[in-house]
């Protein structure tokens, strides 16, 4: 199996679907994808934890160890991340990490990227800027952050910008600028890769969320409750396939 970095080629985009548990990862691997990512949103929701709050380190590491057994390359979403988190998932079998800036100071995030690459030169660091995540965004600010992160050693710098602007951006040739997408939107032929991040998780559980009246916007607690109930029912069915 070629290296994860080798799969990033302009003209032959790498489609990188994101899994949130072993079952979803196995389905994607069996479908023929050569590489998988993890979605911190999905991992957090599956564990009943908040996303983006540094609360999923243990769950992420356990999932990494399980997914590393699959015959695919694995890149792991460690939220904003840390050197210790990157070292841990790399030791568990990850070929890369996703590190989001959460719109914090760009200089601090660039310094973190530089520290991770100094410690793990072979690790593929995907440094995401959140300039357009749940906000209108500013293209000039996005490009400034992308260039800063690339200069710090990031291997790619995604931004959830509207198409087509994200297709045409460049980073001075130092790092590709991929896009996140909800399928079935096709990748642009010049992109080195396109990531279906939390969109797969969202599409899987959107019908469940819609069936729950009175849910405040952004509240995933009832979705988690429904998922856990379904998992308990599945366990009971396996243990007692023929109830009296």
MDAnalysis code that builds the backbone (N, CA, C; Angstrom):
import MDAnalysis as mda
import numpy as np

u = mda.Universe.empty(732, n_residues=244, atom_resindex=np.repeat(np.arange(244), 3), trajectory=True)
u.add_TopologyAttr("name", ["N", "CA", "C"] * 244)
u.add_TopologyAttr("resid", np.arange(1, 245))
u.add_TopologyAttr("resname", ["UNK", "UNK", "UNK", "UNK", "UNK", "UNK", "UNK", "UNK", "UNK", "UNK", "UNK", "UNK", "UNK", "UNK", "UNK", "UNK", "UNK", "UNK", "UNK", "UNK", "UNK", "UNK", "UNK", "UNK", "UNK", "UNK", "UNK", "UNK", "UNK", "UNK", "UNK", "UNK", "UNK", "UNK", "UNK", "UNK", "UNK", "UNK", "UNK", "UNK", "UNK", "UNK", "UNK", "UNK", "UNK", "UNK", "UNK", "UNK", "UNK", "UNK", "UNK", "UNK", "UNK", "UNK", "UNK", "UNK", "UNK", "UNK", "UNK", "UNK", "UNK", "UNK", "UNK", "UNK", "UNK", "UNK", "UNK", "UNK", "UNK", "UNK", "UNK", "UNK", "UNK", "UNK", "UNK", "UNK", "UNK", "UNK", "UNK", "UNK", "UNK", "UNK", "UNK", "UNK", "UNK", "UNK", "UNK", "UNK", "UNK", "UNK", "UNK", "UNK", "UNK", "UNK", "UNK", "UNK", "UNK", "UNK", "UNK", "UNK", "UNK", "UNK", "UNK", "UNK", "UNK", "UNK", "UNK", "UNK", "UNK", "UNK", "UNK", "UNK", "UNK", "UNK", "UNK", "UNK", "UNK", "UNK", "UNK", "UNK", "UNK", "UNK", "UNK", "UNK", "UNK", "UNK", "UNK", "UNK", "UNK", "UNK", "UNK", "UNK", "UNK", "UNK", "UNK", "UNK", "UNK", "UNK", "UNK", "UNK", "UNK", "UNK", "UNK", "UNK", "UNK", "UNK", "UNK", "UNK", "UNK", "UNK", "UNK", "UNK", "UNK", "UNK", "UNK", "UNK", "UNK", "UNK", "UNK", "UNK", "UNK", "UNK", "UNK", "UNK", "UNK", "UNK", "UNK", "UNK", "UNK", "UNK", "UNK", "UNK", "UNK", "UNK", "UNK", "UNK", "UNK", "UNK", "UNK", "UNK", "UNK", "UNK", "UNK", "UNK", "UNK", "UNK", "UNK", "UNK", "UNK", "UNK", "UNK", "UNK", "UNK", "UNK", "UNK", "UNK", "UNK", "UNK", "UNK", "UNK", "UNK", "UNK", "UNK", "UNK", "UNK", "UNK", "UNK", "UNK", "UNK", "UNK", "UNK", "UNK", "UNK", "UNK", "UNK", "UNK", "UNK", "UNK", "UNK", "UNK", "UNK", "UNK", "UNK", "UNK", "UNK", "UNK", "UNK", "UNK", "UNK", "UNK", "UNK", "UNK", "UNK", "UNK", "UNK", "UNK", "UNK", "UNK", "UNK", "UNK", "UNK", "UNK", "UNK", "UNK"])
u.atoms.positions = np.array([
    [0.846, -1.180, 0.000],
    [0.000, 0.000, 0.000],
    [0.888, 1.239, 0.000],
    [0.633, 2.152, -0.979],
    [1.454, 3.347, -1.080],
    [1.221, 4.252, 0.115],
    [2.121, 5.224, 0.278],
    [2.002, 6.115, 1.417],
    [0.801, 7.039, 1.301],
    [0.319, 7.513, 2.432],
    [-0.841, 8.389, 2.438],
    [-0.583, 9.656, 1.635],
    [0.595, 10.229, 1.775],
    [0.925, 11.448, 1.026],
    [0.869, 11.207, -0.475],
    [1.234, 10.004, -0.910],
    [1.253, 9.691, -2.342],
    [-0.136, 9.694, -2.957],
    [-1.166, 9.573, -2.134],
    [-2.536, 9.543, -2.649],
    [-3.056, 10.936, -2.979],
    [-2.334, 11.969, -2.587],
    [-2.765, 13.346, -2.832],
    [-2.165, 13.821, -4.153],
    [-2.954, 13.721, -5.218],
    [-2.470, 14.063, -6.556],
    [-3.493, 14.937, -7.267],
    [-3.043, 16.058, -7.781],
    [-3.912, 16.895, -8.610],
    [-4.273, 16.121, -9.866],
    [-5.527, 16.205, -10.271],
    [-5.984, 15.473, -11.442],
    [-6.560, 14.116, -11.106],
    [-6.249, 13.599, -9.930],
    [-6.784, 12.308, -9.479],
    [-7.118, 12.462, -7.996],
    [-8.159, 13.224, -7.683],
    [-8.420, 13.588, -6.275],
    [-8.696, 12.378, -5.389],
    [-8.160, 12.449, -4.196],
    [-8.436, 11.444, -3.179],
    [-9.743, 11.805, -2.483],
    [-10.708, 10.897, -2.517],
    [-11.949, 11.087, -1.780],
    [-11.751, 10.492, -0.396],
    [-11.898, 11.322, 0.614],
    [-11.587, 10.908, 1.987],
    [-12.847, 10.942, 2.849],
    [-13.605, 9.858, 2.909],
    [-14.799, 9.842, 3.767],
    [-14.407, 9.719, 5.229],
    [-15.225, 10.285, 6.086],
    [-14.923, 10.289, 7.515],
    [-15.850, 9.346, 8.271],
    [-15.266, 8.502, 9.102],
    [-16.018, 7.553, 9.918],
    [-16.095, 8.057, 11.346],
    [-17.056, 7.519, 12.087],
    [-17.203, 7.913, 13.497],
    [-17.178, 6.720, 14.438],
    [-17.161, 5.509, 13.892],
    [-17.053, 4.314, 14.710],
    [-16.517, 3.184, 13.836],
    [-16.350, 2.012, 14.429],
    [-15.776, 0.895, 13.688],
    [-16.714, 0.436, 12.578],
    [-18.017, 0.404, 12.854],
    [-18.971, -0.068, 11.857],
    [-18.960, 0.810, 10.614],
    [-18.995, 2.126, 10.794],
    [-18.986, 3.018, 9.631],
    [-17.658, 2.904, 8.875],
    [-16.564, 2.755, 9.598],
    [-15.261, 2.620, 8.945],
    [-15.176, 1.335, 8.131],
    [-15.693, 0.247, 8.674],
    [-15.667, -1.019, 7.941],
    [-16.489, -0.931, 6.668],
    [-17.646, -0.297, 6.752],
    [-18.479, -0.125, 5.557],
    [-17.729, 0.650, 4.479],
    [-17.051, 1.712, 4.875],
    [-16.317, 2.535, 3.911],
    [-15.120, 1.782, 3.346],
    [-14.413, 1.039, 4.197],
    [-13.271, 0.257, 3.722],
    [-13.729, -0.819, 2.746],
    [-14.846, -1.475, 3.063],
    [-15.362, -2.522, 2.179],
    [-15.873, -1.951, 0.858],
    [-16.229, -0.658, 0.865],
    [-16.677, -0.005, -0.364],
    [-15.508, 0.337, -1.279],
    [-14.277, 0.174, -0.785],
    [-13.110, 0.357, -1.632],
    [-12.318, 1.631, -1.430],
    [-12.667, 2.428, -0.419],
    [-11.892, 3.643, -0.188],
    [-10.498, 3.291, 0.322],
    [-9.515, 3.979, -0.211],
    [-8.124, 3.684, 0.131],
    [-7.675, 4.342, 1.432],
    [-8.395, 5.358, 1.839],
    [-8.041, 6.080, 3.066],
    [-9.319, 6.566, 3.727],
    [-9.264, 6.674, 5.043],
    [-10.400, 7.159, 5.824],
    [-9.927, 8.219, 6.802],
    [-10.832, 9.124, 7.123],
    [-10.602, 10.051, 8.213],
    [-11.583, 9.747, 9.321],
    [-11.416, 10.409, 10.445],
    [-12.427, 10.358, 11.495],
    [-13.027, 11.752, 11.627],
    [-14.263, 11.825, 12.070],
    [-14.919, 13.101, 12.326],
    [-15.055, 13.297, 13.827],
    [-14.501, 14.365, 14.341],
    [-14.591, 14.601, 15.784],
    [-16.031, 14.818, 16.217],
    [-16.845, 15.428, 15.341],
    [-18.247, 15.623, 15.667],
    [-18.949, 14.290, 15.870],
    [-18.730, 13.353, 14.942],
    [-19.357, 12.044, 15.046],
    [-18.857, 11.252, 16.240],
    [-17.551, 11.297, 16.485],
    [-16.980, 10.576, 17.620],
    [-17.530, 11.145, 18.931],
    [-17.631, 12.475, 18.994],
    [-18.152, 13.112, 20.210],
    [-19.617, 12.748, 20.429],
    [-20.422, 12.837, 19.379],
    [-21.846, 12.545, 19.521],
    [-22.079, 11.090, 19.888],
    [-21.293, 10.187, 19.270],
    [-21.456, 8.762, 19.585],
    [-21.117, 8.473, 21.041],
    [-20.222, 9.270, 21.627],
    [-19.844, 9.073, 23.020],
    [-20.603, 9.946, 23.987],
    [-21.568, 10.728, 23.463],
    [-22.330, 11.617, 24.344],
    [-21.497, 12.743, 24.901],
    [-20.536, 13.240, 24.116],
    [-19.612, 14.266, 24.584],
    [-19.673, 15.491, 23.684],
    [-19.267, 16.649, 24.174],
    [-19.253, 17.847, 23.327],
    [-18.112, 17.802, 22.328],
    [-18.370, 18.333, 21.143],
    [-17.341, 18.412, 20.113],
    [-16.548, 19.703, 20.271],
    [-15.270, 19.645, 19.936],
    [-14.444, 20.840, 19.949],
    [-14.062, 21.330, 21.325],
    [-14.242, 20.493, 22.339],
    [-13.953, 20.915, 23.711],
    [-12.821, 20.116, 24.347],
    [-12.135, 19.314, 23.557],
    [-11.040, 18.514, 24.091],
    [-11.498, 17.395, 25.006],
    [-12.757, 16.963, 24.814],
    [-13.321, 15.951, 25.720],
    [-13.270, 14.539, 25.156],
    [-12.765, 14.386, 23.937],
    [-12.861, 13.082, 23.267],
    [-11.513, 12.395, 23.069],
    [-10.498, 12.808, 23.792],
    [-9.158, 12.255, 23.566],
    [-9.129, 10.739, 23.745],
    [-9.736, 10.248, 24.809],
    [-9.712, 8.808, 25.081],
    [-10.498, 8.048, 24.019],
    [-11.683, 8.550, 23.652],
    [-12.498, 7.894, 22.631],
    [-11.788, 7.894, 21.288],
    [-11.155, 9.016, 20.952],
    [-10.447, 9.118, 19.675],
    [-9.288, 8.137, 19.612],
    [-8.559, 8.002, 20.704],
    [-7.428, 7.095, 20.719],
    [-7.888, 5.645, 20.624],
    [-8.958, 5.310, 21.336],
    [-9.488, 3.939, 21.236],
    [-9.954, 3.639, 19.814],
    [-10.622, 4.590, 19.201],
    [-11.095, 4.379, 17.835],
    [-9.915, 4.242, 16.872],
    [-8.894, 5.053, 17.059],
    [-7.710, 4.975, 16.201],
    [-7.090, 3.585, 16.259],
    [-6.959, 3.035, 17.447],
    [-6.373, 1.702, 17.592],
    [-7.204, 0.643, 16.874],
    [-8.510, 0.798, 16.911],
    [-9.378, -0.161, 16.237],
    [-9.316, -0.004, 14.716],
    [-9.366, 1.237, 14.243],
    [-9.398, 1.469, 12.802],
    [-8.053, 1.199, 12.144],
    [-6.984, 1.285, 12.915],
    [-5.655, 1.023, 12.353],
    [-5.513, -0.417, 11.881],
    [-6.406, -1.285, 12.304],
    [-6.369, -2.691, 11.881],
    [-6.952, -2.886, 10.482],
    [-7.659, -1.878, 9.981],
    [-8.255, -1.986, 8.652],
    [-7.199, -1.756, 7.574],
    [-7.403, -2.301, 6.372],
    [-6.414, -2.164, 5.295],
    [-6.538, -0.843, 4.548],
    [-6.527, 0.256, 5.285],
    [-6.628, 1.591, 4.695],
    [-5.691, 2.529, 5.447],
    [-5.371, 3.645, 4.813],
    [-4.671, 4.712, 5.519],
    [-5.675, 5.433, 6.409],
    [-5.209, 5.929, 7.525],
    [-6.097, 6.567, 8.490],
    [-5.552, 7.926, 8.908],
    [-6.403, 8.934, 8.814],
    [-6.052, 10.246, 9.356],
    [-7.112, 10.601, 10.402],
    [-6.670, 11.143, 11.511],
    [-7.518, 11.269, 12.695],
    [-7.744, 12.735, 13.045],
    [-9.000, 13.075, 13.276],
    [-9.366, 14.424, 13.702],
    [-9.100, 14.550, 15.198],
    [-8.140, 15.385, 15.555],
    [-7.809, 15.602, 16.968],
    [-8.237, 17.003, 17.424],
    [-9.284, 17.536, 16.751],
    [-9.785, 18.880, 17.045],
    [-8.630, 19.886, 16.896],
    [-8.473, 20.816, 17.810],
    [-7.344, 21.750, 17.700],
    [-6.024, 21.012, 17.845],
    [-6.025, 20.022, 18.717],
    [-4.877, 19.143, 18.828],
    [-3.812, 19.622, 19.792],
    [-2.811, 18.770, 19.941],
    [-1.635, 19.050, 20.761],
    [-0.547, 18.105, 20.287],
    [0.669, 18.371, 20.704],
    [1.763, 17.470, 20.345],
    [1.508, 16.092, 20.932],
    [1.076, 16.045, 22.182],
    [0.827, 14.752, 22.827],
    [-0.265, 13.965, 22.119],
    [-1.341, 14.648, 21.700],
    [-2.428, 13.963, 20.998],
    [-1.947, 13.423, 19.658],
    [-1.155, 14.205, 18.948],
    [-0.636, 13.758, 17.661],
    [0.295, 12.561, 17.831],
    [1.161, 12.607, 18.830],
    [2.070, 11.488, 19.090],
    [1.281, 10.234, 19.431],
    [0.225, 10.380, 20.223],
    [-0.557, 9.221, 20.661],
    [-1.251, 8.538, 19.497],
    [-1.924, 9.316, 18.633],
    [-2.641, 8.675, 17.524],
    [-1.673, 8.145, 16.470],
    [-0.533, 8.803, 16.298],
    [0.473, 8.291, 15.367],
    [1.011, 6.953, 15.856],
    [1.266, 6.852, 17.145],
    [1.743, 5.591, 17.715],
    [0.692, 4.500, 17.597],
    [-0.589, 4.903, 17.569],
    [-1.684, 3.937, 17.464],
    [-1.944, 3.506, 16.025],
    [-1.289, 4.167, 15.072],
    [-1.421, 3.732, 13.691],
    [-1.915, 4.757, 12.700],
    [-2.117, 6.006, 13.124],
    [-2.595, 7.038, 12.210],
    [-1.472, 7.526, 11.299],
    [-1.820, 7.726, 10.028],
    [-0.855, 8.286, 9.075],
    [-0.911, 9.795, 9.053],
    [-2.001, 10.353, 9.572],
    [-2.145, 11.793, 9.560],
    [-3.086, 12.260, 10.650],
    [-3.133, 13.581, 10.830],
    [-4.056, 14.188, 11.794],
    [-4.700, 15.406, 11.159],
    [-5.899, 15.702, 11.634],
    [-6.570, 16.944, 11.284],
    [-6.532, 17.852, 12.501],
    [-6.045, 19.076, 12.310],
    [-5.936, 20.047, 13.397],
    [-6.647, 21.327, 12.973],
    [-7.734, 21.667, 13.671],
    [-8.527, 22.835, 13.313],
    [-8.130, 24.029, 14.169],
    [-8.200, 25.213, 13.574],
    [-7.767, 26.386, 14.347],
    [-8.873, 26.971, 15.232],
    [-10.149, 26.546, 15.024],
    [-11.272, 27.030, 15.833],
    [-11.283, 28.559, 15.908],
    [-10.721, 29.197, 14.902],
    [-10.630, 30.651, 14.809],
    [-9.886, 31.275, 15.982],
    [-8.969, 30.512, 16.567],
    [-8.082, 31.076, 17.566],
    [-6.960, 31.837, 16.872],
    [-6.022, 32.390, 17.620],
    [-4.915, 33.131, 17.012],
    [-4.144, 32.271, 16.007],
    [-4.000, 32.757, 14.798],
    [-3.338, 31.988, 13.746],
    [-1.878, 31.722, 14.084],
    [-1.224, 32.670, 14.740],
    [0.186, 32.494, 15.087],
    [0.362, 31.325, 16.050],
    [-0.558, 31.196, 17.013],
    [-0.468, 30.106, 17.984],
    [-0.711, 28.760, 17.307],
    [-1.666, 28.721, 16.386],
    [-1.938, 27.451, 15.706],
    [-0.768, 27.068, 14.803],
    [-0.169, 28.047, 14.155],
    [1.001, 27.773, 13.324],
    [2.152, 27.240, 14.173],
    [2.319, 27.788, 15.361],
    [3.380, 27.310, 16.254],
    [3.114, 25.865, 16.672],
    [1.848, 25.529, 16.904],
    [1.502, 24.159, 17.260],
    [1.785, 23.202, 16.106],
    [1.419, 23.604, 14.911],
    [1.706, 22.780, 13.721],
    [3.203, 22.545, 13.598],
    [3.965, 23.601, 13.789],
    [5.425, 23.489, 13.685],
    [5.975, 22.519, 14.731],
    [5.433, 22.557, 15.933],
    [5.888, 21.655, 17.000],
    [5.554, 20.205, 16.675],
    [4.348, 19.983, 16.131],
    [3.948, 18.623, 15.769],
    [4.848, 18.085, 14.666],
    [5.125, 18.888, 13.666],
    [5.971, 18.428, 12.557],
    [7.416, 18.226, 13.005],
    [7.849, 18.999, 13.972],
    [9.206, 18.806, 14.497],
    [9.304, 17.457, 15.218],
    [8.248, 17.106, 15.939],
    [8.224, 15.851, 16.684],
    [7.950, 14.658, 15.778],
    [7.116, 14.871, 14.753],
    [6.676, 13.778, 13.869],
    [6.799, 14.227, 12.412],
    [8.006, 14.249, 11.878],
    [8.211, 14.783, 10.525],
    [7.423, 14.048, 9.449],
    [7.146, 12.750, 9.636],
    [6.467, 11.968, 8.610],
    [4.947, 12.025, 8.722],
    [4.435, 12.622, 9.779],
    [2.995, 12.664, 9.968],
    [2.364, 13.669, 9.003],
    [1.274, 13.269, 8.360],
    [0.558, 14.153, 7.442],
    [-0.346, 15.060, 8.278],
    [-0.018, 16.340, 8.302],
    [-0.778, 17.298, 9.104],
    [-1.725, 18.079, 8.204],
    [-2.998, 17.896, 8.440],
    [-4.052, 18.601, 7.729],
    [-4.507, 19.742, 8.647],
    [-4.128, 20.951, 8.312],
    [-4.387, 22.099, 9.187],
    [-5.588, 22.874, 8.662],
    [-6.730, 22.668, 9.302],
    [-7.972, 23.288, 8.834],
    [-8.181, 24.644, 9.472],
    [-8.588, 25.600, 8.647],
    [-9.000, 26.887, 9.192],
    [-10.516, 26.954, 9.192],
    [-11.066, 27.505, 10.252],
    [-12.516, 27.540, 10.436],
    [-13.122, 28.893, 10.099],
    [-12.496, 29.627, 9.193],
    [-12.993, 30.961, 8.840],
    [-14.410, 30.916, 8.268],
    [-14.798, 29.787, 7.665],
    [-16.130, 29.691, 7.075],
    [-16.990, 28.631, 7.770],
    [-16.552, 28.139, 8.924],
    [-17.321, 27.115, 9.624],
    [-18.406, 27.795, 10.456],
    [-19.666, 27.651, 10.016],
    [-20.828, 28.221, 10.683],
    [-20.726, 29.740, 10.813],
    [-20.127, 30.364, 9.815],
    [-20.043, 31.826, 9.769],
    [-19.839, 32.244, 8.315],
    [-20.150, 33.490, 7.967],
    [-20.004, 33.923, 6.569],
    [-18.586, 33.791, 6.044],
    [-17.607, 34.126, 6.877],
    [-16.219, 33.950, 6.473],
    [-15.661, 35.119, 5.683],
    [-14.350, 35.150, 5.625],
    [-13.624, 36.183, 4.907],
    [-12.526, 35.502, 4.110],
    [-12.591, 35.591, 2.795],
    [-11.646, 34.861, 1.950],
    [-10.209, 35.345, 2.146],
    [-10.041, 36.647, 2.348],
    [-8.688, 37.165, 2.543],
    [-8.085, 36.621, 3.836],
    [-8.882, 36.585, 4.896],
    [-8.402, 36.040, 6.167],
    [-8.103, 34.552, 6.030],
    [-8.956, 33.851, 5.296],
    [-8.723, 32.416, 5.075],
    [-7.384, 32.196, 4.396],
    [-7.121, 32.951, 3.365],
    [-5.882, 32.763, 2.618],
    [-4.672, 33.113, 3.471],
    [-4.789, 34.141, 4.315],
    [-3.675, 34.485, 5.209],
    [-3.385, 33.327, 6.166],
    [-4.431, 32.738, 6.703],
    [-4.236, 31.622, 7.631],
    [-3.677, 30.400, 6.913],
    [-4.201, 30.100, 5.748],
    [-3.721, 28.946, 4.985],
    [-2.231, 29.075, 4.699],
    [-1.809, 30.237, 4.280],
    [-0.387, 30.437, 3.979],
    [0.469, 30.305, 5.235],
    [-0.016, 30.829, 6.344],
    [0.744, 30.744, 7.597],
    [0.910, 29.287, 8.030],
    [-0.164, 28.508, 7.902],
    [-0.111, 27.110, 8.329],
    [0.756, 26.284, 7.383],
    [0.690, 26.586, 6.112],
    [1.553, 25.887, 5.168],
    [3.024, 26.188, 5.434],
    [3.314, 27.431, 5.731],
    [4.693, 27.810, 6.042],
    [5.184, 27.127, 7.313],
    [4.258, 26.787, 8.206],
    [4.620, 26.103, 9.448],
    [4.850, 24.609, 9.252],
    [4.527, 24.112, 8.058],
    [4.786, 22.701, 7.768],
    [3.567, 21.852, 7.504],
    [2.369, 22.453, 7.489],
    [1.162, 21.677, 7.209],
    [1.242, 21.081, 5.810],
    [0.758, 19.851, 5.687],
    [0.786, 19.158, 4.402],
    [-0.392, 19.539, 3.524],
    [-1.503, 19.912, 4.139],
    [-2.651, 20.430, 3.403],
    [-3.419, 21.356, 4.332],
    [-4.192, 22.261, 3.730],
    [-4.864, 23.301, 4.511],
    [-6.290, 23.485, 4.015],
    [-7.235, 22.678, 4.514],
    [-8.613, 22.814, 4.058],
    [-9.327, 23.990, 4.699],
    [-10.336, 24.469, 3.997],
    [-11.202, 25.522, 4.505],
    [-12.591, 25.246, 3.961],
    [-13.592, 25.299, 4.820],
    [-14.964, 25.010, 4.405],
    [-15.560, 26.221, 3.701],
    [-14.955, 26.551, 2.572],
    [-15.399, 27.707, 1.814],
    [-16.378, 27.279, 0.736],
    [-17.199, 28.203, 0.253],
    [-18.132, 27.854, -0.814],
    [-17.401, 27.581, -2.108],
    [-17.876, 26.620, -2.877],
    [-17.324, 26.379, -4.201],
    [-17.897, 27.444, -5.148],
    [-17.102, 27.869, -6.145],
    [-15.797, 27.354, -6.526],
    [-14.579, 28.059, -5.936],
    [-14.687, 29.134, -5.102],
    [-13.451, 29.789, -4.653],
    [-12.418, 28.843, -4.080],
    [-12.844, 27.845, -3.295],
    [-11.863, 26.968, -2.670],
    [-11.142, 26.116, -3.698],
    [-11.747, 25.945, -4.872],
    [-11.096, 25.119, -5.893],
    [-9.879, 25.814, -6.491],
    [-9.922, 27.142, -6.518],
    [-8.912, 27.864, -7.278],
    [-7.802, 28.440, -6.418],
    [-7.907, 28.312, -5.101],
    [-6.876, 28.866, -4.249],
    [-5.581, 28.090, -4.356],
    [-4.515, 28.792, -4.127],
    [-3.202, 28.154, -4.074],
    [-2.508, 28.613, -2.812],
    [-1.495, 27.878, -2.440],
    [-0.790, 28.196, -1.200],
    [0.680, 28.396, -1.511],
    [0.951, 29.073, -2.601],
    [2.326, 29.274, -2.997],
    [3.022, 27.989, -3.382],
    [2.250, 26.953, -3.689],
    [2.824, 25.676, -4.071],
    [3.295, 24.850, -2.901],
    [3.162, 25.363, -1.667],
    [3.726, 24.656, -0.522],
    [2.784, 23.641, 0.087],
    [1.473, 23.787, -0.134],
    [0.515, 22.829, 0.412],
    [-0.769, 22.908, -0.385],
    [-1.404, 21.766, -0.630],
    [-2.686, 21.794, -1.336],
    [-3.782, 22.358, -0.449],
    [-4.812, 22.886, -1.085],
    [-5.958, 23.418, -0.364],
    [-7.175, 22.592, -0.750],
    [-7.476, 21.536, 0.010],
    [-8.618, 20.699, -0.310],
    [-9.919, 21.331, 0.175],
    [-11.024, 20.684, -0.129],
    [-12.326, 21.172, 0.296],
    [-13.080, 20.068, 1.011],
    [-13.972, 20.479, 1.897],
    [-14.898, 19.538, 2.515],
    [-16.177, 19.537, 1.706],
    [-16.831, 18.387, 1.677],
    [-18.006, 18.279, 0.833],
    [-18.989, 17.292, 1.397],
    [-20.268, 17.572, 1.173],
    [-21.304, 16.572, 1.399],
    [-21.561, 15.892, 0.066],
    [-21.430, 14.573, -0.029],
    [-21.665, 13.913, -1.286],
    [-23.102, 14.164, -1.734],
    [-23.408, 14.157, -3.069],
    [-22.555, 13.639, -4.122],
    [-21.808, 14.705, -4.885],
    [-21.561, 15.883, -4.339],
    [-20.847, 16.930, -5.051],
    [-19.496, 16.431, -5.542],
    [-19.209, 16.513, -6.860],
    [-17.960, 15.959, -7.386],
    [-16.777, 16.855, -7.087],
    [-15.594, 16.300, -6.936],
    [-14.402, 17.115, -6.706],
    [-13.958, 17.805, -7.973],
    [-13.366, 18.953, -7.816],
    [-12.771, 19.608, -8.971],
    [-11.531, 18.835, -9.394],
    [-11.254, 18.744, -10.706],
    [-10.141, 17.913, -11.155],
    [-8.783, 18.392, -10.694],
    [-8.680, 19.672, -10.304],
    [-7.376, 20.182, -9.844],
    [-7.158, 19.990, -8.359],
    [-8.172, 19.547, -7.631],
    [-7.999, 19.355, -6.192],
    [-7.243, 18.067, -5.900],
    [-6.315, 18.090, -4.931],
    [-5.620, 16.852, -4.575],
    [-6.495, 15.904, -3.780],
    [-7.471, 16.434, -3.048],
    [-8.418, 15.560, -2.358],
    [-9.627, 16.342, -1.904],
    [-10.691, 15.596, -1.662],
    [-11.908, 16.192, -1.123],
    [-12.376, 15.327, 0.034],
    [-12.731, 15.968, 1.119],
    [-13.103, 15.244, 2.331],
    [-14.588, 15.380, 2.614],
    [-15.246, 14.236, 2.773],
    [-16.620, 14.237, 3.278],
    [-16.520, 14.090, 4.787],
    [-16.524, 15.213, 5.480],
    [-16.208, 15.199, 6.911],
    [-17.401, 14.719, 7.711],
    [-18.054, 15.594, 8.440],
    [-19.184, 15.155, 9.265],
    [-20.447, 14.943, 8.453],
    [-20.389, 15.200, 7.123],
    [-21.609, 15.109, 6.323],
    [-22.173, 13.697, 6.298],
    [-21.317, 12.672, 6.293],
    [-21.822, 11.302, 6.306],
    [-22.545, 11.012, 7.601],
    [-21.959, 11.456, 8.712],
    [-22.612, 11.275, 10.003],
    [-23.940, 12.016, 10.026],
    [-23.926, 13.247, 9.530],
    [-25.137, 14.056, 9.546],
    [-26.239, 13.407, 8.715],
    [-25.892, 12.917, 7.540],
    [-26.896, 12.307, 6.670],
    [-27.408, 10.990, 7.238],
    [-26.573, 10.314, 7.977],
    [-27.013, 9.048, 8.567],
    [-28.078, 9.270, 9.624],
    [-27.884, 10.317, 10.456],
    [-28.776, 10.515, 11.588],
    [-29.759, 11.663, 11.420],
    [-29.723, 12.355, 10.271],
    [-30.653, 13.462, 10.061],
    [-32.118, 13.017, 10.155],
    [-32.512, 11.886, 9.552],
    [-33.918, 11.467, 9.694],
    [-34.321, 11.244, 11.147],
    [-33.377, 10.742, 11.960],
    [-33.689, 10.542, 13.373],
    [-33.918, 11.872, 14.064],
    [-33.070, 12.848, 13.779],
    [-33.215, 14.155, 14.413],
    [-34.524, 14.817, 14.014],
    [-34.885, 14.678, 12.728],
    [-36.117, 15.312, 12.259],
    [-37.351, 14.706, 12.903],
    [-37.260, 13.479, 13.334],
    [-38.428, 12.812, 13.912],
    [-38.615, 13.153, 15.379],
    [-37.750, 14.018, 15.934],
    [-37.793, 14.334, 17.356],
    [-38.275, 15.755, 17.562],
    [-39.569, 15.960, 17.855],
    [-40.088, 17.314, 18.027],
    [-39.520, 17.983, 19.265],
    [-39.434, 19.308, 19.200],
    [-39.009, 20.076, 20.368],
    [-37.514, 20.109, 20.578],
    [-36.723, 19.660, 19.600],
    [-35.255, 19.670, 19.764],
    [-34.721, 21.060, 19.459],
    [-34.020, 21.704, 20.370],
    [-33.426, 23.004, 20.077],
    [-32.399, 22.893, 18.966],
    [-32.217, 23.951, 18.147],
    [-31.209, 23.903, 17.079],
    [-29.834, 23.571, 17.637],
    [-29.154, 22.634, 16.991],
    [-27.806, 22.258, 17.395],
    [-27.748, 21.235, 18.497],
    [-28.891, 20.872, 19.089],
    [-28.901, 19.905, 20.187],
    [-28.881, 18.492, 19.626],
    [-27.836, 17.742, 19.924],
    [-27.727, 16.370, 19.423],
    [-27.997, 15.342, 20.507],
    [-28.444, 15.789, 21.688],
    [-28.598, 14.864, 22.805],
    [-29.632, 13.796, 22.501],
    [-30.737, 14.171, 21.887],
    [-31.753, 13.182, 21.601],
    [-31.287, 12.202, 20.532],
    [-30.502, 12.692, 19.592],
    [-29.935, 11.786, 18.603],
    [-29.051, 10.756, 19.287],
    [-28.219, 11.204, 20.226],
    [-27.343, 10.286, 20.930],
    [-28.157, 9.276, 21.725],
    [-29.257, 9.757, 22.343],
    [-30.099, 8.847, 23.100],
    [-30.705, 7.776, 22.195],
    [-31.128, 8.201, 20.992],
    [-31.721, 7.243, 20.066],
    [-30.693, 6.227, 19.596],
    [-29.475, 6.711, 19.326],
    [-28.422, 5.800, 18.882],
    [-28.084, 4.798, 19.974],
    [-27.963, 5.290, 21.213],
    [-27.636, 4.385, 22.317],
    [-28.750, 3.356, 22.532],
    [-30.029, 3.790, 22.408],
    [-31.140, 2.854, 22.558],
    [-31.094, 1.782, 21.486],
    [-30.781, 2.201, 20.255],
    [-30.683, 1.223, 19.178],
    [-29.546, 0.245, 19.421],
    [-28.428, 0.750, 19.947],
    [-27.300, -0.135, 20.236],
    [-27.658, -1.123, 21.337],
    [-28.385, -0.653, 22.370],
    [-28.800, -1.565, 23.443],
    [-29.745, -2.640, 22.918],
    [-30.662, -2.228, 22.023],
    [-31.581, -3.204, 21.434],
    [-30.833, -4.241, 20.616],
    [-29.797, -3.788, 19.901],
    [-29.016, -4.712, 19.078],
    [-28.282, -5.710, 19.961],
    [-27.718, -5.233, 21.069],
    [-27.014, -6.130, 21.992],
    [-27.987, -7.154, 22.574],
    [-29.153, -6.677, 22.990],
    [-30.141, -7.602, 23.543],
    [-30.581, -8.639, 22.517],
    [-30.700, -8.201, 21.268],
    [-31.114, -9.133, 20.218],
    [-30.054, -10.206, 19.992],
    [-28.772, -9.797, 20.043],
    [-27.709, -10.777, 19.836],
    [-27.644, -11.758, 20.996],
    [-27.879, -11.251, 22.217],
    [-27.788, -12.112, 23.387],
    [-29.028, -13.009, 23.542],
    [-30.178, -12.474, 23.107],
    [-31.438, -13.243, 23.248],
    [-32.204, -13.146, 21.922],
    [-31.729, -13.880, 20.911],
    [-32.358, -13.773, 19.591],
    [-33.792, -14.300, 19.557],
    [-34.152, -15.142, 20.507],
    [-35.498, -15.714, 20.520],
    [-36.120, -15.516, 21.896],
    [-36.611, -14.309, 22.171],
    [-37.189, -14.053, 23.497],
    [-38.431, -14.893, 23.717],
    [-38.722, -15.248, 24.947],
    [-39.912, -16.064, 25.235],
    [-41.189, -15.301, 24.921],
])
